[in-house]
Amino acid sequence: MEPSMEYCLSQVLQKDVGKRLQVGQELIDYFSDKQKSADLEHDQTMLDKMVDGLATSWVNSSNYKVRL
């Protein structure tokens, strides 16, 4: 299954630290591939939610591995 913006957002917002660590590389691959992430340019609201989720859940995480 190819990841979608909705899938990526759900992965970013989950509380399980182990799952967040696993999905990090998947998110990098998704954002790096212009064909997979073509919907980023068309859905500014979803992109805003993604950035907010990363900033609040990951950057401010007490787990240093998630912050990295």
Residue pairs with C-beta under 8 A, 6 or more apart in sequence:
1 7
2 36
3 26
3 30
3 36
4 39
5 37
5 39
5 40
5 43
5 46
5 47
5 50
6 46
8 23
8 26
8 27
8 30
8 50
9 46
9 49
9 50
9 53
11 19
11 20
11 23
11 26
11 27
12 20
12 23
12 27
12 50
12 53
12 54
12 57
12 58
13 53
13 57
14 20
17 61
17 63
17 65
17 66
20 57
20 58
20 61
20 66
21 65
21 66
29 36
30 36
30 37
31 37
31 40
39 46
40 47
58 66
58 67
59 67
60 67
61 67
